[in-house]
Protein backbone atom coordinates (compact mmCIF):
# COMPACT_ATOMS: atom_id res chain seq x y z
CA UNK A 1 0.00 0.00 0.00
CA UNK A 2 1.28 3.42 -0.97
CA UNK A 3 1.16 6.31 1.45
CA UNK A 4 1.39 9.99 0.75
CA UNK A 5 3.42 12.32 2.90
CA UNK A 6 1.01 15.22 3.25
CA UNK A 7 2.92 18.00 4.89
CA UNK A 8 0.95 20.66 6.61
CA UNK A 9 1.97 24.26 6.45
CA UNK A 10 2.62 26.74 3.71
CA UNK A 11 4.09 25.35 0.50
CA UNK A 12 6.56 27.73 -1.06
CA UNK A 13 6.20 28.04 -4.81
CA UNK A 14 9.23 27.19 -6.90
CA UNK A 15 8.04 29.38 -9.76
CA UNK A 16 10.45 32.16 -8.83
CA UNK A 17 13.39 29.71 -8.74
CA UNK A 18 13.36 29.15 -12.51
CA UNK A 19 16.35 30.61 -14.33
CA UNK A 20 15.54 33.54 -16.62
CA UNK A 21 17.82 32.08 -19.32
CA UNK A 22 15.92 28.84 -19.98
CA UNK A 23 12.58 27.15 -19.97
CA UNK A 24 11.56 25.15 -16.89
CA UNK A 25 12.75 21.55 -16.77
CA UNK A 26 10.35 18.62 -16.55
CA UNK A 27 11.57 18.06 -12.98
CA UNK A 28 10.73 21.66 -12.01
CA UNK A 29 7.29 21.34 -13.60
CA UNK A 30 6.72 17.97 -11.91
CA UNK A 31 7.68 19.36 -8.52
CA UNK A 32 5.43 22.45 -8.90
CA UNK A 33 2.54 20.28 -10.14
CA UNK A 34 2.95 18.14 -7.01
CA UNK A 35 2.87 21.28 -4.85
CA UNK A 36 -0.37 22.34 -6.57
CA UNK A 37 -1.78 18.85 -5.97
CA UNK A 38 -0.98 19.16 -2.26
CA UNK A 39 -2.46 22.67 -2.13
CA UNK A 40 -5.70 21.17 -3.49
CA UNK A 41 -5.74 18.71 -0.60
CA UNK A 42 -4.13 15.78 -2.40
CA UNK A 43 -7.30 14.79 -4.23
CA UNK A 44 -6.72 12.83 -7.47
CA UNK A 45 -8.29 13.58 -10.83
CA UNK A 46 -6.72 16.89 -11.87
CA UNK A 47 -3.23 15.78 -12.83
CA UNK A 48 -3.27 17.40 -16.28
CA UNK A 49 -4.65 20.66 -14.92
CA UNK A 50 -1.97 20.68 -12.20
CA UNK A 51 0.76 20.08 -14.80
CA UNK A 52 -0.49 22.81 -17.13
CA UNK A 53 -0.85 25.29 -14.27
CA UNK A 54 2.71 24.50 -13.14
CA UNK A 55 4.02 25.09 -16.67
CA UNK A 56 2.21 28.44 -16.90
CA UNK A 57 3.47 29.61 -13.50
CA UNK A 58 7.07 28.65 -14.19
CA UNK A 59 7.09 30.11 -17.69
CA UNK A 60 5.52 33.34 -16.42
CA UNK A 61 8.26 33.62 -13.78
CA UNK A 62 10.91 33.82 -16.53
CA UNK A 63 10.98 36.92 -18.79
CA UNK A 64 9.73 36.41 -22.35
CA UNK A 65 12.51 35.85 -24.87
CA UNK A 66 12.66 36.36 -28.62
CA UNK A 67 15.75 35.39 -30.63
CA UNK A 68 17.69 35.08 -27.39
CA UNK A 69 17.01 38.66 -26.32
CA UNK A 70 14.95 39.49 -23.28
CA UNK A 71 11.69 41.29 -23.97
CA UNK A 72 11.82 42.88 -20.52
CA UNK A 73 11.43 46.62 -20.92
CA UNK A 74 13.97 48.91 -19.31
CA UNK A 75 12.52 51.60 -17.05
CA UNK A 76 13.22 55.13 -18.22
MOSUL-V388802 format. One record per pair of residues at least 24 apart in sequence whose ideal C-beta (glycine too) atoms are under 7 Angstrom apart, sorted by the first residue. I is the first residue (numbers start at 1). J is the second residue. Records with the same first field share a line. If there is no record, write none. Layout:
I = J  J
This chain:
4 = 42
6 = 38  42
11 = 35  38  39
13 = 57
15 = 57  58  61
16 = 61
18 = 58  61  62
20 = 62  63
23 = 59
24 = 55  58  59
28 = 58
29 = 54  55  58
32 = 57  58
